[in-house]
Structures are given as C-alpha cells and as structure tokens.
C-alpha cells in the first residue's frame, strides 16, 4: 500500500468511521485514498471547524475524534482546536499533510513547522521522516490519544511518504502503565473522611474521561455527600440527586460556592483547581482538608495541597473510599441554602429572559439530547439553568474558552449520535466565528438545532467593562449583526425570531419539535448580566449578586 492508503486502512482497522477535514495540496494523496474507502469524510468549510467537529464527536461519545488538514495554513488553522482538546483532555487525532521531505526547511510553499507549533498544545506530536515508520507512528498515536489522561495527538506526514510504498507491521500496543493506588494514601483519606463533619465532593471532567459516572453516583448515594461540579463536569451528577448544588466558581450558584467555603473536607474527584473555579486560591476552601483523586500525578498539589492523594483511574480509586454517612446537621444546612438561593424565573420584564428560556428548553428537550455551547454569557446561563443526565450531553469549551466552538462541535456530536437531539446554544458574537459551518449542516442534512441569544453585544466583555472598566464600552457593540434567520434561510435552515417573553414557550416547542435543522433567534436585553459573579481577586463567598448602578 501507499502511505496514504495505509493511513486510511489503519483508521478503519481501529474503528474510525467518521473524519472531518478540508483538503489541500500536501494532503491530496490521503484524500485520494479516501475515495471509495469505508471511512466517511465530512467536509467542513474551515479547518478549525474540522477540529472542533472532531472534538464534538469525541466528547459526545468518548471515542477518538479525527480531523485532517493540509500543510501551512491548513495545519495552523487546527492549532486552536488542538489547544482546546488539550486543556479539556479530549482524545483527538489530527493528521496533517506536509511538503515533501526534500524541501523541508527551505521555506517551501505552504511549509510550516507544525510539529514545533503544536508541541505546547498536544499530548504528543510526530513528523514522519521515513516511510517505514508510518504504520508504527499512526498506531502509537491512536493508542496514545486515548490512553491514561486523554488528549490530542498530531501526526504530520510529508507528501512523498503519503505516496511511497510502505510496509505494514502490526504494532502491539504497549500496556498502559497506569498508576497504582498507594494503600497508605487510601488509609489517610478514609481516616479524614471518618472525621468529616462538613464534607463536599468537588467533581471535575475526569469523571467523564474515566467513564466513572456509575462509581461516582454509588459513592454519592451511599454517603449523601453534597456535590458541586465544574463546567466540564456538569451531568456527571444525575439530575435527581438531592444534594447536587450544581456549578461552583466564578459564575457558580451561591449555595455551591458557600458550601465549599464552609466545608471541612473537600473530596476533589478528577478536577484541577482551575482559577475560574477557585477565585482567590488562598481563600478557596480554606478550612478544608483536601482529598485529591486524579489519574494525572502532575495535578496533585499543583494549585492546592492535598492531605491525601489517590493517583489512579477513578473507576479504581472511588470505590476505595469508605462510604461513611454525611452528618445530618450539615445536610440540613445544605438543604436550607439550596432553598434560600434557588434560581428564580419570575422575570418582571416584557423582553425574553434567557435563564427562563434555557430552563424551558432543558425541561422540554429529550434527556438524551446534547447541548453544545459557545463562550460568553449564554454559556454560563446554560450551565446554571439547564440539567444534564451525562457529561457527554453538555459540550462546552472549558479550559480554552473558545468562541466559535459550539456550531462545529454540534456537527461532530450530530454525526456521532445521528438519532439524538443536538443543539448549539450561542451568542450573537460567538456564532459569527464559525458561521460558515451552516454549509456543512446543509450538505450533510444534519438536524442540528441552533439557538442564538442575541443582545447585540459581546455580552461577557460588556459586563466586565460595566463592572470593572467604569462603563467604557470599547468594541463590544454588535448592533450591526445580520438577520440570523434570513442568513440561515440561505442555507435552507428554517427558523424564527422572538423578542418578547410571551413568545418563549411556543418558540421552544417549535424548536424542540422541528424535524430537521432549525434556528431560534432570541433577542434579549443588552443590559442583562450573569449573576452571581466572583470578581477578580475575591473569594468565592464574596459574590456580586446584583447590577452595579
């Protein structure tokens, strides 16, 4: 086989059925090998769209996402998606074409050192230098992206190696050397738990990566421990768990943030003490002893010292924690805070109230549905006001916070889960970042739903300008937005615009019940803010909860 044929053959052998990409000169042999192959290719309209579609595919299934790009600008356009996948631990394989080996280093046409550029935003990167190494590198890359703590891997293949006849030697994947639990640390953790009076479980994205939702729920249901979640972990705790406090952090619920600040033991399960979670780190859970469970030893003590560290796969470590029962006094206090700080939806105005709309969407869409967010105020409202039955049903760019993520991620999720309800929730700023992917939806007849919350502003930046920059609204006015419904109609996507609160219920019904792709354009108040908000440098119990006049 040629190197290109081998590449496609190996993907198929490893169960890859769908890939996303955009062709170009240096990757043409691979695209030629795709012709008539059992691997289906989805042509996106930008390489970043291909990268995020592959991320959406991976995050909605737990399987490997795969994307292709050509050399030079094609490869550099993937970098943002690679960084996003790296920060959110997503199993991703990016295959890029490169100029032939002979002119490498001569500044050839469309030559870029993508290996060097990608080193900081991939789990590992390869450039294939010899045709006889191609098979082993590809197989190793596929394995590495999915093993241990998942992440993106890039393989850069020169054009002449794609065209060369290459040998195939099956590569036997090395056994994963997963860390083994230290029994002494388990004993320390259980001793701390036995003495806990005000414990809280702090849930991170590692639960999804480990496929450990069952183990998590067994632990919570036996202990009755109150639980808070990061943005990426939402859905890990089942919606009917009575002590689920929702998201914590900068825009977390008030009860969640207060519980963490008051706890005496914090059980960190697959999370990394991100700055958007902790606020002022020195004041975060300052009274608590930390028990940290994570597969990645580098996360232990990186931001917050741990009294006990269980470095192992969560499916292994969670069952080792003794299932003590949380004291009733603490649970009574938690219930009181949940009641006192419950979200309210009795908005007095006539305009569309985004939290109410999203809460209605959450109640009316199928529980198996997938919500893909862009980044901004709408992203935080989704996290606050929607419920999810599994973390693979809530795809939001966490660590990188990438505008433009939502629409292509929804495409990848819809390809992966053809019969499930998939919607992207976006803002009027974010949707324009990868609006060209409406063409991908149309070409592939994908029933992706689109909800745009339009305040004609870069809402989150505008909110910070109001609160922290003395109302100097620099470059956040988007009042020249296009007519989004008319724009979608050009791509054959029907929809409607709503401007008033009394239109919300019927519009959400129309959106949820539409059979094909559909867009709901909801115009909201440009002065509406996301609350609570932990301001910079503050502790999480120092939340701002109302507009500063």
ROMARTI-959715 format. One record per residue (C-alpha): residue number from 1; x negated, y negated, z. Coordinates in steps of 0.001 Angstrom, whole numbers, plus 500000, padded with zeros to 6 digits. Each point is the difference from the previous one (the first is absolute). Example, Ala and Ser with C-alpha at 12.3 -4.5 7.8 and 13.67 -1.06 7.14 Angstrom:
{1,{487700,504500,507800}}
{2,{498630,496560,499340}}
This chain:
{1,{500000,500000,500000}}
{2,{499060,496377,499693}}
{3,{499581,498003,503150}}
{4,{503313,498288,499326}}
{5,{501814,503300,499540}}
{6,{498395,501345,503152}}
{7,{501168,496944,501959}}
{8,{503643,500515,499025}}
{9,{499744,503771,500470}}
{10,{498630,499633,503531}}
{11,{502713,497543,500977}}
{12,{502620,502472,498812}}
{13,{498290,502873,501821}}
{14,{500170,497976,503237}}
{15,{503728,499429,499650}}
{16,{499911,496467,498613}}
{17,{503012,499545,497734}}
{18,{500279,496211,499813}}
{19,{497369,497301,499471}}
{20,{500212,496239,499492}}
{21,{497729,497924,497843}}
{22,{499137,497736,497109}}
{23,{497724,501053,497112}}
{24,{496987,498251,498542}}
{25,{496863,500654,498006}}
{26,{497820,501709,502615}}
{27,{502716,502410,501145}}
{28,{501471,500849,496593}}
{29,{498706,503606,499999}}
{30,{501916,500719,503208}}
{31,{503143,498470,498515}}
{32,{499505,502142,496916}}
{33,{499786,503082,502242}}
{34,{503280,498935,501637}}
{35,{501787,500383,496670}}
{36,{502212,503078,500378}}
{37,{498533,500863,503434}}
{38,{502141,501215,502932}}
{39,{499082,496838,501949}}
{40,{502510,497197,499395}}
{41,{498603,496502,499673}}
{42,{501945,496862,500966}}
{43,{498845,496908,498159}}
{44,{500091,497024,502341}}
{45,{499521,496498,498634}}
{46,{496999,499126,502166}}
{47,{497320,502132,501628}}
{48,{500880,498607,503426}}
{49,{503530,501242,499343}}
{50,{498550,503444,499260}}
{51,{498019,499983,503223}}
{52,{502956,499004,502139}}
{53,{502306,502457,498237}}
{54,{497531,502739,500921}}
{55,{499965,498701,503590}}
{56,{503814,500053,500070}}
{57,{499994,503540,498630}}
{58,{497541,501138,502677}}
{59,{501604,498213,502942}}
{60,{503511,501217,499167}}
{61,{498898,503642,499731}}
{62,{496716,500508,501857}}
{63,{498561,501333,496729}}
{64,{497051,498711,498003}}
{65,{500720,496907,497898}}
{66,{498017,499662,496752}}
{67,{499324,496972,497796}}
{68,{497930,499340,496854}}
{69,{498329,496849,498678}}
{70,{497406,499114,497431}}
{71,{496649,498365,500708}}
{72,{499358,496342,500784}}
{73,{503176,498044,500726}}
{74,{502090,503156,500064}}
{75,{497926,501418,502840}}
{76,{499751,496695,501867}}
{77,{503791,499668,499883}}
{78,{500212,503200,502065}}
{79,{497857,498633,502819}}
{80,{502870,498372,501908}}
{81,{501991,503245,499976}}
{82,{496926,501912,501177}}
{83,{499521,497561,502876}}
{84,{503664,500337,500933}}
{85,{499748,503795,499985}}
{86,{496803,499895,502047}}
{87,{501474,497827,502736}}
{88,{503189,502083,500189}}
{89,{498276,503432,499690}}
{90,{501744,501058,496767}}
{91,{498805,503058,497992}}
{92,{499224,498467,496610}}
{93,{497843,501062,497055}}
{94,{498984,497275,497555}}
{95,{498359,501121,496753}}
{96,{498369,497269,497949}}
{97,{498299,500058,496633}}
{98,{496510,498571,499722}}
{99,{497839,498956,497064}}
{100,{497779,502826,498643}}
{101,{496989,500917,502112}}
{102,{497375,498596,497597}}
{103,{500984,496306,500254}}
{104,{500850,500052,503721}}
{105,{498138,497147,501672}}
{106,{499713,497939,496800}}
{107,{503118,497859,500558}}
{108,{501794,501896,497276}}
{109,{503493,498972,498909}}
{110,{502459,500628,502856}}
{111,{497253,501383,502238}}
{112,{500502,499351,503707}}
{113,{498319,501743,502918}}
{114,{503286,501346,501349}}
{115,{498100,502474,502198}}
{116,{498292,497141,501814}}
{117,{503172,497914,500150}}
{118,{502076,502830,501442}}
{119,{497655,501187,502753}}
{120,{501569,497821,502682}}
{121,{503592,500927,499129}}
{122,{499828,503757,499395}}
{123,{499402,503046,502137}}
{124,{497434,501013,497370}}
{125,{499091,498996,496443}}
{126,{498247,501917,497235}}
{127,{498539,499186,496620}}
{128,{499497,503139,497927}}
{129,{496465,499920,498582}}
{130,{499796,503513,498493}}
{131,{502683,501937,498133}}
{132,{499221,503163,501957}}
{133,{500921,498238,503268}}
{134,{503465,498883,498927}}
{135,{501992,503026,501155}}
{136,{498461,500089,503456}}
{137,{500367,496257,500529}}
{138,{503667,499975,498997}}
{139,{500857,502950,502215}}
{140,{498083,498537,502911}}
{141,{501743,496628,499517}}
{142,{503467,501586,499978}}
{143,{499173,501849,503204}}
{144,{498385,497046,501743}}
{145,{502887,497599,499345}}
{146,{502394,502321,501843}}
{147,{497839,501407,502792}}
{148,{499515,498706,503550}}
{149,{501069,496374,500093}}
{150,{501333,499529,496455}}
{151,{498786,497214,497754}}
{152,{499266,498884,496437}}
{153,{497220,501556,497935}}
{154,{498770,498623,496678}}
{155,{498372,501968,497191}}
{156,{498400,497929,497226}}
{157,{499404,502056,496831}}
{158,{497882,498698,497107}}
{159,{501616,500351,496586}}
{160,{497339,502311,498570}}
{161,{500482,502423,502914}}
{162,{503733,499994,499338}}
{163,{499221,501047,496386}}
{164,{497235,502496,500782}}
{165,{500506,503744,500262}}
{166,{499819,500773,503693}}
{167,{499718,503220,501981}}
{168,{502645,500844,502570}}
{169,{499001,501596,503279}}
{170,{502738,500390,502594}}
{171,{498990,498041,503083}}
{172,{500831,501609,503290}}
{173,{501103,497253,502337}}
{174,{497901,499853,503117}}
{175,{501881,500621,503192}}
{176,{501182,496822,501641}}
{177,{497901,499445,503076}}
{178,{502797,498466,502009}}
{179,{499058,498843,503465}}
{180,{500844,502402,502807}}
{181,{501720,498844,503132}}
{182,{497840,499436,503018}}
{183,{501791,501830,502848}}
{184,{498509,497590,502542}}
{185,{501635,497067,498221}}
{186,{503310,501892,499892}}
{187,{499770,500552,503762}}
{188,{499272,496311,500607}}
{189,{502930,498980,497802}}
{190,{502384,502292,501810}}
{191,{498805,498771,503380}}
{192,{500668,496411,498902}}
{193,{503461,500963,498754}}
{194,{500848,501753,503256}}
{195,{499401,496748,501872}}
{196,{501800,497732,497512}}
{197,{502897,497888,501223}}
{198,{500540,497809,496920}}
{199,{498734,501922,496935}}
{200,{500533,498923,496366}}
{201,{499217,501914,496795}}
{202,{498411,497790,497337}}
{203,{500583,501681,496619}}
{204,{497861,499399,496907}}
{205,{499792,501069,496386}}
{206,{497941,503042,500927}}
{207,{503219,501857,500821}}
{208,{501008,500000,496340}}
{209,{496474,500787,498802}}
{210,{499948,503051,502289}}
{211,{503592,500985,499172}}
{212,{500516,500033,503753}}
{213,{503491,498532,500361}}
{214,{501317,503246,501521}}
{215,{497212,500114,502583}}
{216,{500565,496338,500815}}
{217,{503744,500434,500512}}
{218,{499473,503093,502171}}
{219,{497664,497973,502199}}
{220,{502368,497024,500250}}
{221,{503150,502035,500606}}
{222,{498381,501980,502805}}
{223,{498382,497015,501696}}
{224,{502638,497338,499239}}
{225,{497080,497656,499493}}
{226,{500919,496609,498491}}
{227,{498521,499633,496518}}
{228,{498792,497031,497951}}
{229,{498825,500224,496398}}
{230,{497689,498162,497650}}
{231,{501317,498780,496655}}
{232,{498615,503068,498233}}
{233,{501353,502412,502607}}
{234,{503644,498911,499775}}
{235,{502107,503111,499430}}
{236,{497653,502252,501948}}
{237,{502356,499741,502980}}
{238,{503449,501237,498997}}
{239,{502689,497273,500015}}
{240,{502126,501712,502645}}
{241,{497210,500180,502600}}
{242,{501431,498008,502907}}
{243,{496745,498431,501146}}
{244,{498775,498811,496597}}
{245,{499063,496335,500369}}
{246,{499074,499518,496344}}
{247,{497081,497990,498692}}
{248,{497525,498209,502242}}
{249,{497553,497224,499225}}
{250,{500094,496580,498377}}
{251,{503603,500379,498797}}
{252,{500923,502924,502205}}
{253,{503137,500169,502080}}
{254,{499925,498205,503314}}
{255,{500775,503151,502017}}
{256,{497207,501907,498229}}
{257,{497388,497354,500704}}
{258,{501049,499541,503609}}
{259,{499980,503746,500668}}
{260,{496419,500322,498754}}
{261,{498873,497025,502047}}
{262,{501591,501502,503135}}
{263,{498946,503635,499560}}
{264,{497394,501729,502159}}
{265,{499148,502755,497495}}
{266,{499890,499479,496232}}
{267,{499906,503190,497913}}
{268,{498635,498935,496615}}
{269,{500985,502598,497378}}
{270,{498279,499554,496647}}
{271,{499697,496212,500178}}
{272,{497029,497641,499878}}
{273,{500842,496950,502147}}
{274,{500314,497742,496979}}
{275,{499848,496270,500726}}
{276,{503585,499486,498762}}
{277,{501065,502525,502644}}
{278,{497942,498841,502968}}
{279,{500077,496226,499837}}
{280,{497382,498815,502502}}
{281,{498092,503259,500415}}
{282,{498715,499270,503496}}
{283,{503593,499511,501191}}
{284,{501508,502932,498083}}
{285,{501355,502660,502383}}
{286,{497574,498584,502539}}
{287,{501437,502063,502872}}
{288,{499947,503283,498102}}
{289,{497690,502966,499879}}
{290,{499646,501043,496346}}
{291,{500241,503575,498723}}
{292,{498992,499958,496323}}
{293,{500865,502828,497581}}
{294,{498433,499731,496518}}
{295,{498268,502196,497443}}
{296,{497445,497274,499277}}
{297,{497435,499696,502791}}
{298,{498966,496596,498637}}
{299,{503321,498569,501175}}
{300,{499425,500977,503632}}
{301,{498849,496970,501961}}
{302,{499669,497890,496854}}
{303,{502371,497349,501366}}
{304,{501290,501254,503353}}
{305,{498168,502274,502459}}
{306,{501683,503333,500690}}
{307,{500052,501855,503323}}
{308,{500610,503239,498083}}
{309,{499417,500707,496308}}
{310,{501494,502984,498173}}
{311,{498158,500097,496684}}
{312,{501798,502567,497860}}
{313,{502851,500483,497590}}
{314,{503211,498757,501654}}
{315,{501758,503305,499373}}
{316,{497330,501506,502249}}
{317,{499561,497288,502610}}
{318,{503604,498941,500705}}
{319,{501116,503416,501317}}
{320,{497085,499948,502459}}
{321,{501518,497126,501963}}
{322,{501933,501192,503036}}
{323,{503664,499204,499659}}
{324,{500592,498133,503229}}
{325,{503258,498036,500339}}
{326,{499907,496212,499947}}
{327,{501233,498478,503316}}
{328,{503660,498920,499966}}
{329,{499209,496568,501405}}
{330,{497911,499178,496941}}
{331,{502624,501375,497602}}
{332,{502714,497938,501669}}
{333,{497836,496905,499528}}
{334,{499398,500931,496341}}
{335,{503731,500416,499365}}
{336,{500650,496625,501591}}
{337,{497438,498292,497756}}
{338,{501356,501728,496896}}
{339,{503479,498713,500807}}
{340,{498852,496496,500889}}
{341,{497841,499582,496886}}
{342,{502121,501866,497426}}
{343,{500173,498456,496537}}
{344,{503005,497788,499281}}
{345,{501715,499706,496637}}
{346,{502748,497463,500770}}
{347,{498364,497316,497879}}
{348,{502126,496848,500082}}
{349,{499072,498567,496615}}
{350,{501656,500413,496603}}
{351,{496811,501050,498225}}
{352,{498712,503551,499603}}
{353,{498303,501168,503214}}
{354,{497179,502334,499017}}
{355,{499934,502084,503230}}
{356,{503742,500729,499679}}
{357,{499648,500925,496320}}
{358,{497124,502384,500735}}
{359,{501793,501547,502948}}
{360,{503013,500663,497773}}
{361,{497755,501479,497319}}
{362,{498412,502271,502601}}
{363,{503413,501264,501106}}
{364,{501390,500521,496498}}
{365,{497057,501487,498081}}
{366,{499277,503748,500264}}
{367,{497880,501015,502981}}
{368,{497616,501658,497547}}
{369,{499519,496740,498101}}
{370,{496646,498276,499548}}
{371,{499426,496297,500645}}
{372,{496887,498440,498427}}
{373,{499111,496541,501294}}
{374,{497923,497201,498707}}
{375,{498312,497671,502478}}
{376,{501501,497025,501787}}
{377,{503020,499087,502074}}
{378,{502178,502615,498296}}
{379,{497444,502685,500958}}
{380,{500320,499143,503679}}
{381,{503795,499826,499816}}
{382,{500058,503491,498476}}
{383,{497785,501290,502818}}
{384,{502212,498384,502622}}
{385,{503486,500705,498663}}
{386,{499882,503265,498051}}
{387,{499776,503556,501339}}
{388,{498053,502854,498416}}
{389,{500130,503753,500547}}
{390,{496419,500636,498858}}
{391,{496913,497822,499417}}
{392,{499938,501115,496349}}
{393,{503284,498090,499581}}
{394,{498456,496635,500903}}
{395,{497151,498894,497743}}
{396,{498490,496681,500978}}
{397,{496526,498660,499361}}
{398,{498605,499967,503528}}
{399,{496276,499449,500336}}
{400,{499482,498068,496768}}
{401,{503332,498164,499993}}
{402,{500161,499967,496218}}
{403,{502557,497863,498193}}
{404,{501100,501813,496844}}
{405,{499938,503401,501686}}
{406,{503743,500655,500135}}
{407,{501182,500356,496404}}
{408,{497265,502360,498727}}
{409,{500061,501962,503280}}
{410,{503728,500529,499479}}
{411,{499285,501284,496497}}
{412,{497560,502553,501397}}
{413,{502443,501032,502716}}
{414,{502823,500395,497480}}
{415,{497841,502137,497714}}
{416,{499112,502193,502979}}
{417,{503543,500194,501371}}
{418,{502190,499864,496914}}
{419,{503320,500648,501710}}
{420,{499473,497759,503034}}
{421,{501174,496425,500417}}
{422,{496969,497700,499615}}
{423,{500070,496229,500476}}
{424,{497403,497276,500066}}
{425,{500704,497098,502353}}
{426,{498059,496972,498859}}
{427,{499744,496268,500351}}
{428,{500141,497515,497172}}
{429,{496258,499503,500319}}
{430,{498938,503643,500181}}
{431,{502248,501277,497207}}
{432,{498203,497796,497465}}
{433,{496659,501631,500774}}
{434,{500811,503179,498043}}
{435,{503264,499060,498268}}
{436,{498701,501587,496783}}
{437,{500775,503423,501471}}
{438,{503667,499455,499188}}
{439,{498889,501295,496605}}
{440,{498800,503243,501612}}
{441,{503388,500444,501672}}
{442,{501757,499474,496687}}
{443,{497748,502274,497945}}
{444,{500389,502896,502432}}
{445,{503666,499429,500884}}
{446,{499160,499889,503691}}
{447,{502945,499151,502288}}
{448,{497914,497698,502205}}
{449,{502052,497423,501913}}
{450,{498631,496496,500552}}
{451,{500983,497613,502787}}
{452,{498513,496512,499841}}
{453,{500366,497749,503041}}
{454,{499516,496601,498385}}
{455,{499320,496926,502128}}
{456,{498114,498246,497163}}
{457,{496966,499914,502225}}
{458,{496950,502018,500932}}
{459,{501956,500591,503178}}
{460,{497438,501366,502426}}
{461,{497374,497428,499037}}
{462,{502659,497266,500180}}
{463,{500931,501166,503498}}
{464,{496389,499753,501163}}
{465,{499643,496586,498375}}
{466,{503051,498886,501972}}
{467,{498789,501403,503315}}
{468,{496220,499578,499887}}
{469,{499189,497471,497245}}
{470,{502299,497141,501029}}
{471,{502478,500618,497203}}
{472,{497534,499365,497168}}
{473,{501575,502254,497374}}
{474,{497114,500477,497613}}
{475,{500778,502070,496877}}
{476,{502821,502081,501467}}
{477,{502919,498545,498013}}
{478,{501365,502492,497443}}
{479,{503117,498057,499011}}
{480,{499140,500561,496347}}
{481,{500624,503754,500263}}
{482,{501549,501644,496941}}
{483,{503527,501393,500011}}
{484,{499062,503448,501292}}
{485,{503264,501661,498923}}
{486,{499652,498617,496489}}
{487,{496349,501068,499931}}
{488,{500913,503543,501045}}
{489,{502747,500075,497368}}
{490,{497367,499540,497302}}
{491,{498630,503376,501153}}
{492,{503472,501560,499963}}
{493,{500438,499849,503787}}
{494,{503397,498743,501219}}
{495,{500601,498142,503241}}
{496,{501459,496996,501739}}
{497,{499120,496912,502025}}
{498,{501597,499194,503354}}
{499,{499765,496765,501955}}
{500,{502542,500328,502836}}
{501,{500369,502182,503079}}
{502,{503449,501247,499009}}
{503,{498569,501505,496811}}
{504,{497493,502258,501765}}
{505,{502077,503099,500783}}
{506,{501387,500447,496487}}
{507,{496608,499289,498429}}
{508,{498257,502613,502154}}
{509,{502690,502532,499032}}
{510,{499437,499235,496316}}
{511,{496248,500358,500418}}
{512,{500171,503310,501875}}
{513,{502614,501505,497667}}
{514,{498334,499000,496718}}
{515,{498879,503025,497968}}
{516,{497035,498543,498163}}
{517,{497583,497173,500756}}
{518,{501662,496965,501547}}
{519,{498924,496612,501339}}
{520,{501600,498071,502853}}
{521,{498767,496428,500200}}
{522,{500874,498525,503406}}
{523,{499442,496284,500522}}
{524,{499164,499214,503634}}
{525,{499306,496859,502013}}
{526,{496527,498644,499268}}
{527,{499612,498991,503672}}
{528,{500702,503462,501450}}
{529,{497112,501429,502036}}
{530,{499025,503422,501304}}
{531,{500282,500355,503771}}
{532,{498472,500928,502370}}
{533,{496511,498808,499107}}
{534,{496836,500479,502046}}
{535,{497922,496921,499136}}
{536,{496239,500252,499329}}
{537,{497964,500592,503146}}
{538,{503042,500774,502136}}
{539,{500876,503158,501884}}
{540,{502907,502085,498777}}
{541,{502211,498898,502886}}
{542,{499489,496356,498987}}
{543,{502399,500206,497065}}
{544,{501561,497047,498245}}
{545,{503696,500708,499581}}
{546,{501545,496873,498506}}
{547,{499268,497384,497401}}
{548,{497753,497172,501056}}
{549,{501790,496782,499100}}
